[in-house]
Amino acid sequence: MEVRAQLSMVLNLDKCIGCHACSVACKNMWTNRKGAEYMWWNNVETKPGTGYPSSWEDQNKYNGGWEKTASGMKLKMGGQAKLFSRIFYNPDQPVMKNYYEPWTYQFENLINAPDGDVLPTARAVSQITGEFMDIKKGPNWDDDLSGSDLYAVNDPNLTQEEQQMIRDFETVFMFHLPRLCNHCLNPACAASCPSGAIYKRGEDGIVLVNQEKCKSWRYCVTACPYKKVYYNWNTQKSEKCIMCFPRIENGEPTLCAQSCPGKIRSLGVLLYDLDALTEAMTADEKDLVEAFRSCVLDPKDPMVKKAAAENGITAEWIKAAENSVIYSYVKELGIALPLHPEFRTFPSFFYVPPLSPVVRSSETHSGIPELKDLKIPARLLADKFTAGNVAEIERVLKKLLDIRRYKRALMLKDEHEARKTAAESLLSAEQMEKAYRLFTQATMKERMLIPMSSRGEDGDPYEKQGCTGFGIQGKKGWRK
């Protein structure tokens, strides 16, 4: 058993209201620079929809992530021979039309325009060419429009019948999906880099780009199936989410987590077995979630703590893992799932899947609805969170419904219904109480348990902008 520590995050989609506070906080802190205009290290997508960049989930188009072979695993984008044949043209990479052309507005015209008969306007101006532009697309362009003809029909997770179904008013549904780099345990971006510029830190598992080593190959952009590595056209280097490491090293949460008004995010240390992970990588798709869970270790197990200490994990980090809510969400309660586990990068970020309103025919239901009455098809959620394993996503949704049913019965002082629910549920009464507390009453200190790092130091993290992982301090590349 080789124990490793990983900083992980859990996002409760039932609580996300799509306010984009996380995206704005991240943007203002890290990517408000030339060449980073189109970078949204954290974005919030409306599902069903095409996402950002468009259709990022379609690996038949982008060839990101890993695929299982007879001899083990290989990058879906191909081996070295194929990569070198595509040095000058790589059709698997997203291009500007898959993102958007960043723009600003001609605000000075509002003040400096000559006198006239009409009010001056601020026309959109491209931040790349400086030319006036007619805006056709932007970040979060499909916000709250997932049921429209423009976006639902292009969601690669929906069948043709489901695309038609969600456009019917009675059955339309949507939910929000915040996305950022998953700081994967098996990052395809790092494996694809010919220069070895992308690396995973041993002490906390954060994946970073060494800007000095990056040679602009951009294979990392293709290899990341979540399309969370971006190419800075000004510095000609790749950049990605750095998990706010200058804050993390000082025991502070990431900005996206701290700025969330819905308190949907929890952050903490997860211990996992690297030996078990190696075996789990080649599990069949239907078994991937369970194989992943089997790698997660109980931080209160004396054998695990002993092995962790022998592997160099400090006592402070082991204690943080013991008190972290991440283990409870992922392993103990089994209600948090990785996004698209079939990409086989083994994300370290997890999602509590959303429940949904009931279908019209069930709206007269007097209590908590049954699984079959929910508007969001279980198969759609299975494609996102359990590699198509519908039985697994139904188990998780049933647990979430049972928590609501149990607490409703207690609120109505219906002890018979509460005992019946606890007896029939996959969770015990104590576990349902624990989950309810995590959802509704956990304090900031409980949700964000981050140990100090030996790299921690004083100073304003904003001053770190331009260091390893997000630009080159003092160097501008070829373009100005």
Secondary structure as GFF3:
##gff-version 3
##sequence-region A 1 480
A	DSSP	beta_strand	3	12	.	.	.	ID=ss1
A	DSSP	alpha_helix	21	30	.	.	.	ID=ss2
A	DSSP	beta_strand	43	47	.	.	.	ID=ss3
A	DSSP	alpha_helix	59	62	.	.	.	ID=ss4
A	DSSP	beta_strand	66	69	.	.	.	ID=ss5
A	DSSP	beta_strand	72	75	.	.	.	ID=ss6
A	DSSP	alpha_helix	80	84	.	.	.	ID=ss7
A	DSSP	three_ten_helix	96	98	.	.	.	ID=ss8
A	DSSP	beta_strand	103	105	.	.	.	ID=ss9
A	DSSP	alpha_helix	109	112	.	.	.	ID=ss10
A	DSSP	beta_strand	124	126	.	.	.	ID=ss11
A	DSSP	three_ten_helix	152	154	.	.	.	ID=ss12
A	DSSP	alpha_helix	160	165	.	.	.	ID=ss13
A	DSSP	three_ten_helix	169	171	.	.	.	ID=ss14
A	DSSP	beta_strand	175	179	.	.	.	ID=ss15
A	DSSP	alpha_helix	188	192	.	.	.	ID=ss16
A	DSSP	beta_strand	198	200	.	.	.	ID=ss17
A	DSSP	beta_strand	207	209	.	.	.	ID=ss18
A	DSSP	alpha_helix	219	223	.	.	.	ID=ss19
A	DSSP	beta_strand	229	232	.	.	.	ID=ss20
A	DSSP	beta_strand	237	240	.	.	.	ID=ss21
A	DSSP	alpha_helix	245	248	.	.	.	ID=ss22
A	DSSP	alpha_helix	255	259	.	.	.	ID=ss23
A	DSSP	beta_strand	265	273	.	.	.	ID=ss24
A	DSSP	alpha_helix	274	280	.	.	.	ID=ss25
A	DSSP	three_ten_helix	285	287	.	.	.	ID=ss26
A	DSSP	alpha_helix	288	295	.	.	.	ID=ss27
A	DSSP	alpha_helix	302	310	.	.	.	ID=ss28
A	DSSP	alpha_helix	315	323	.	.	.	ID=ss29
A	DSSP	alpha_helix	325	327	.	.	.	ID=ss30
A	DSSP	pi_helix	328	332	.	.	.	ID=ss31
A	DSSP	beta_strand	337	338	.	.	.	ID=ss32
A	DSSP	three_ten_helix	341	343	.	.	.	ID=ss33
A	DSSP	beta_strand	349	352	.	.	.	ID=ss34
A	DSSP	three_ten_helix	360	362	.	.	.	ID=ss35
A	DSSP	three_ten_helix	371	373	.	.	.	ID=ss36
A	DSSP	alpha_helix	378	385	.	.	.	ID=ss37
A	DSSP	alpha_helix	390	411	.	.	.	ID=ss38
A	DSSP	alpha_helix	415	424	.	.	.	ID=ss39
A	DSSP	alpha_helix	429	440	.	.	.	ID=ss40
A	DSSP	alpha_helix	444	447	.	.	.	ID=ss41
A	DSSP	three_ten_helix	461	464	.	.	.	ID=ss42
###
